[in-house]
Amino acid sequence: MKISKDMKIADVLKKFPSTREVFETRLPACIRCGGSSTDTIERGARMHGIDSDALIEELNRAVKPSKKSDV
């Protein structure tokens, strides 16, 4: 499943724990805010002056499995 702008911040954190670091870096207030259960990623980004498209890309990179080589 791909993360999208209309997803709730709390839902993304719950479903994709690996995104926590991105949220802590880019939207730290949104993690502790009670509104995270109702605010979308797009709204949080807009409220904090962050490009939502770039944030979505970063969040989706955080959930992709890393490629490890057994060399």
N, C-alpha and C positions, 0 to 999 in steps of 0.2 A: 504494500500500500504506500502510496506517495503522500507526503504531507502537502497540504494546500493552505492558502490564505484564510479560507473560511473555517478552518478547524479551531476549536477552542484550545487555548494554551494549556490548561490543566489536562485535557484529554490527550494532547500530544505528549506531555510529560509522563503521563501514566502509561500510555501505550508504547512510547519510545524513550525509555530512560536515558539512552545515549545522547539525547538532545539537551539534557540538563546543562551541560557545559556551555553549549551555545547560548541558551537562555541566560545563564549566569553571567556570561560575557557581554551579551548584546542587550538583554532586557532584564537585568537583575531585579528590578522593582516588581516586575510582572510575576515572578515566581512566588513572592511573598504576599502579593495582593489578593484579596478576596475575590476580586473581579476576574481572576484567571479562569474561573470555572464558567464564566459567561462571555468573556472577551475573546475575540478571535485573534489570531496571529496578526492579521492585517490591521486591526484596530490598535493592538499593542504597539506595533511598529510605527503606525501613524502618530500615536500619542507621544512617542519618544523620538520622533524625527528620523526614523530608520527606514531605509529602502526595503519594502516588504518583499520584493522579488529577490533581492540579494539574500535576505534573511531566509526565505524559503529554500533557496539553493543550498545555503549553509546547513540548514536543518536536515535536508534530504541527504546531503553528503554524510552527515553524522550517523544516519541510520543504515547506510550502505555497508554491507559486510566488507571488511578489509581483505585485500588479496594478500595472502601470505605464501611465499614460495619456500619449498623445503629443499633449498640448495645448500 
